[in-house]
Amino acid sequence: QDAIFSFILLSGLLIGVLADLFAEPLLHLIAPGYTGEVFGRTLDYFRWSVWSRVFFALGSLLVAYLHYHGYFLITRVCYLLISITEIITILASLSVGSIFLRYTLTLGNGVFFLCLLIACRKRGYTPRMNLQYTPHVRKTFFMVLPGLLSLALSYINTIIDKNFASSLPTGTVSAFSYANVI
């Protein structure tokens, strides 16, 4: 499990750094209709949200560990902390300004990861760096591959929707996003 955690951590860091470095061209590709202040805010939000995905991916591995060992309640509490943290940051943005909203996802998923890390440590597991590519790790990656491909296709669909909608009237991107959720 440490090897899988290590590979996910390093992959997340690599993706995060690359997404941050190439955020502007990626955003022009995803939403070519965005310009000016809208483009700037979206770019800033995109950079922060990429890092929130790293926290969530690592947290999800810890959820799997805790579930495997029969600890279900603590994971639900940690998921609840995501929502509580996001509500607090949204309320804080009312007094600080909307610029604070960019941190909402990253703070929520960061608190989620820390909660799960503490829960795992209390139950005797502390993730450590281990980059041994064993047959177990290889088998796990092959088992996860169909889910990753499905997720990638879902993101491609969202990118195409946003690309198309970004050049249409205000509110179209939101409408497409809501339609994808439904």
Order of alpha helices (4+ residues) and beta strands (2+ residues): alpha-alpha-alpha-alpha-alpha-alpha-alpha
